Amino acid sequence: MDRKAFNKITKEVFLEYGFVKKNQKYFLILQDVSLVVYFASWRGVKSFNYYFSINELYDETFPFEQRGDTLVEIKMEHDPSAQGYHKLPF
């Protein structure tokens, strides 16, 4: 799957589930918890990063981008020559 198709499908799914897109991040603000999701890349390894924050710990003026009580990172391999997390040189 090429990058444009992947980004289109990702955007459609997140928006369908109530996320709001701001720049390259998706935000979902629920009653007790807020969620920020974005796609990242480092050394040929791409990942979805999910930041969860408990709303009671922050006032409304604190930016969502700086919250992050819990991080979940789901890594995916897209570059066959990557020497990052998924491949060990033996």
N, C-alpha and C positions, 0 to 999 in steps of 0.2 A: 504494500500500500504506500503510495507516495505521500509526501508531507501535507499537501493541500487537502487530499481526501481525509487524512487522519484528523487534521485540524477542523474540518467541516463537521465530521461525525462527532468529535469531542464537543464542539460548541453546541450542536443540536441536542445532544444528550444532557449536558449540564443545564442548558436553558429550559429544556422540557421538565427537569426536576426542580425548577424554581431558583436556580443560581442566577446571579447578576454578574455580567462581565464588566470589569474595569481594567483597562490596559490589557495585560496578558494574564490576569488572575480572575478567578471565579469566586464569588462570595455567596454564602448561604447563611442567613441570619435567622435562627430559630429562637424560641422563647428562652431556653436555658443555655444554649451552645451556639457558637458561630463557627463557621468552617470556611477556610480559604484554601483554594486548590490552584496549583499552577504546574506547568510543565517545565522541567529544567534539563540541562545537559552539561556534563562535565567529563572530559577525556573520552569522548565517544560513547559514554553511557548515559542514556536518557532516562528520566524518572518523572513520575507524578509525585508531587509533594502536597500533603494534606496537613494543614495546621488547624487544630481544634482549640478553641478558647472558651472558658466558662464566663458567661456574660456578667455574672454577679461580681467578678473580680475586677472589672473595668468600668469606668464611667463612660458615658456616650461620646466624650470628646477624645478618648484615646483611639488612635487610628487602628483599624483592623489589620493593616499590614504589619504592625509592630506587636500584635498579640500572638501568642503561641504557647499555650500550656502543654500541648502535646504535638509531636511531629510524627507523621507516618510517611515513609518514603518507599514507593514501589518502583523498583528499578527494572528497566527493560534494555535489552541489547539490540542495537540497530546497526552498529558498525562492526562487520566481521573482523576487522583488524584491531579492534579495541583491546587494550591491555589493562583495562580498568578492573572493576569489581568482579566481573564474571569469568575472566580468563587468567590463569596463572601460567607464566612462562616456564615450561619444563623442558 
